[in-house]
Amino acid sequence: MEKHPIILFDGVCNLCNASVNFVIDRDEDAVFRFGALQSEAGARMLSEYGLEAGRLDSIVLVEDGAVYDASDAALRVARRLGGMMKLLWVLRFIPKPVRDAVYNWIAGNRYRWFGTQESCRLPTPDLAGRFIG
């Protein structure tokens, strides 16, 4: 897993699950791995990196031994996807507090706007190897 960046996401959030599907569809080299923040593996990774267990307010990206969250994580994921998504990397020049304010506003309303699922997403058999568990 060390050579693969890992995206930890809120497994019951419809927006988060749609975002995971978006990344999977565009990750042609199957670089990214995924895990629900609510899972044992997700909680263990958060703990390993000194982050609060049960943290559901942001995606978390673990890449090359470093941890990124909120807008930093989203922009790093977009950069790795290439194509037009790579152009979003220029947004890193916007000060982090401004980027994160927008990110946190969306994150704070995601359940109301996009809804939730009863339980965390289960990957299809052909994608199971891309999910930590």
C-alpha positions as CSV (number, residue, x, y, z in Angstrom):
1,M,0.0,0.0,0.0
2,E,2.9,2.4,0.6
3,K,3.4,3.1,-3.0
4,H,-0.3,4.0,-3.4
5,P,-1.8,7.2,-2.1
6,I,-4.8,6.4,0.1
7,I,-7.9,8.5,0.2
8,L,-9.9,8.2,3.4
9,F,-13.5,9.4,2.9
10,D,-16.9,9.5,4.8
11,G,-18.4,6.2,3.7
12,V,-22.0,7.1,4.3
13,C,-21.9,10.5,2.5
14,N,-23.4,10.4,-1.0
15,L,-21.2,13.3,-2.2
16,C,-18.1,11.5,-0.8
17,N,-19.1,8.2,-2.5
18,A,-19.7,10.1,-5.8
19,S,-16.3,11.7,-5.5
20,V,-14.7,8.2,-5.0
21,N,-16.5,7.0,-8.1
22,F,-15.3,10.1,-10.0
23,V,-11.7,9.4,-9.0
24,I,-12.0,5.7,-9.8
25,D,-13.3,6.5,-13.3
26,R,-10.4,8.8,-14.0
27,D,-7.6,7.0,-12.3
28,E,-6.5,5.1,-15.4
29,D,-3.4,3.6,-13.7
30,A,-5.3,2.5,-10.6
31,V,-2.9,4.5,-8.4
32,F,-5.3,5.4,-5.6
33,R,-6.6,3.2,-2.8
34,F,-9.6,4.0,-0.8
35,G,-10.9,3.5,2.7
36,A,-13.9,4.7,4.7
37,L,-13.1,6.9,7.7
38,Q,-15.6,4.8,9.7
39,S,-13.7,1.5,9.0
40,E,-11.2,-0.1,11.4
41,A,-8.5,0.4,8.8
42,G,-9.5,4.1,8.4
43,A,-9.5,4.7,12.1
44,R,-6.1,2.9,12.4
45,M,-4.6,5.1,9.7
46,L,-5.9,8.2,11.3
47,S,-4.4,7.1,14.6
48,E,-1.0,6.2,13.0
49,Y,-0.8,9.8,11.7
50,G,-1.9,11.4,14.9
51,L,-5.4,12.5,13.7
52,E,-8.6,12.3,15.6
53,A,-10.4,8.9,15.2
54,G,-14.0,9.4,14.0
55,R,-13.1,12.5,12.0
56,L,-15.7,12.8,9.3
57,D,-15.4,16.5,8.3
58,S,-12.9,16.0,5.5
59,I,-11.3,13.7,3.1
60,V,-7.8,12.6,4.2
61,L,-5.1,11.8,1.7
62,V,-2.1,9.8,2.8
63,E,0.7,10.2,0.2
64,D,4.4,9.4,0.5
65,G,4.2,9.3,4.3
66,A,2.5,12.7,4.5
67,V,-1.1,13.4,5.4
68,Y,-3.3,16.1,3.7
69,D,-6.9,17.0,4.4
70,A,-9.6,19.4,3.1
71,S,-8.6,21.4,0.1
72,D,-5.0,20.3,0.1
73,A,-6.1,16.7,-0.2
74,A,-8.7,17.5,-3.0
75,L,-6.2,19.4,-5.0
76,R,-3.5,16.8,-4.7
77,V,-5.9,14.1,-5.9
78,A,-7.0,16.3,-8.8
79,R,-3.3,16.8,-9.8
80,R,-2.7,13.1,-9.8
81,L,-5.7,12.4,-12.1
82,G,-4.2,14.4,-14.9
83,G,-6.1,15.7,-17.9
84,M,-8.2,18.8,-17.2
85,M,-8.4,17.9,-13.5
86,K,-4.6,18.6,-13.3
87,L,-5.4,22.3,-14.0
88,L,-7.1,22.6,-10.6
89,W,-3.6,22.4,-9.1
90,V,-3.2,26.1,-9.8
91,L,-5.8,26.8,-7.0
92,R,-3.1,25.9,-4.5
93,F,-2.0,29.5,-4.8
94,I,-5.2,30.7,-3.2
95,P,-4.4,30.9,0.5
96,K,-5.3,27.7,2.4
97,P,-7.7,29.5,4.9
98,V,-9.7,30.7,1.9
99,R,-9.7,27.4,0.1
100,D,-10.6,25.5,3.3
101,A,-13.4,27.9,4.1
102,V,-15.1,27.0,0.8
103,Y,-14.3,23.3,1.3
104,N,-15.6,23.4,4.9
105,W,-18.8,25.1,3.8
106,I,-19.5,22.4,1.3
107,A,-18.5,19.7,3.7
108,G,-20.8,21.1,6.4
109,N,-23.8,21.0,4.1
110,R,-23.1,17.8,2.3
111,Y,-25.5,15.6,4.2
112,R,-28.3,18.1,3.7
113,W,-27.6,18.7,0.0
114,F,-26.6,15.2,-1.1
115,G,-27.9,12.9,1.6
116,T,-26.4,9.8,3.2
117,Q,-26.5,6.1,3.0
118,E,-27.4,3.6,5.7
119,S,-23.9,2.1,5.7
120,C,-20.5,2.5,4.2
121,R,-20.0,1.6,0.6
122,L,-19.1,-1.9,-0.4
123,P,-16.8,-2.1,-3.4
124,T,-17.8,-4.3,-6.3
125,P,-15.6,-7.5,-6.6
126,D,-13.6,-5.9,-9.5
127,L,-12.7,-2.9,-7.3
128,A,-12.2,-4.7,-4.0
129,G,-8.5,-4.7,-4.3
130,R,-8.5,-0.9,-4.4
131,F,-10.1,-0.6,-1.0
132,I,-8.3,-1.0,2.3
133,G,-10.1,-3.0,4.8
